[in-house]
């Protein structure tokens, strides 16, 4: 349980990193970042998974580039749902989703998976 909460907080911190480095991505505060991190996770786990499954042939043909587009669209959808979290267009969402994935993966390297066993 603490591992899940830590991942949630690190995801919110990753959103702040993205907002700092990617022009067009804005987070107004800690609460907005925490809510946005939860919404991004829920959107990706539900709608994002369905879309990625349905787009599997396109993802194979484009060697995974379509996944980046889907991630950007999921980030834009999350921004539309969360007040205090804003993405100003597709290019910002595209770059932001790449940076968010990299930063989240970097933070995840420092977490142990001891609770999941």
Secondary structure, 3 states (H helix, E strand, C coil): CHHHHHHHHHHHHHHHHHHHHCCCEEECCHHHHHHHHHHHHHHHHHHHHHHHHHCHHHHHHCCCHHHHHHHHHHHHHHHHHCCCEEECCHHHHHHHHHHHHHHHHHHHCCCCCHHHC
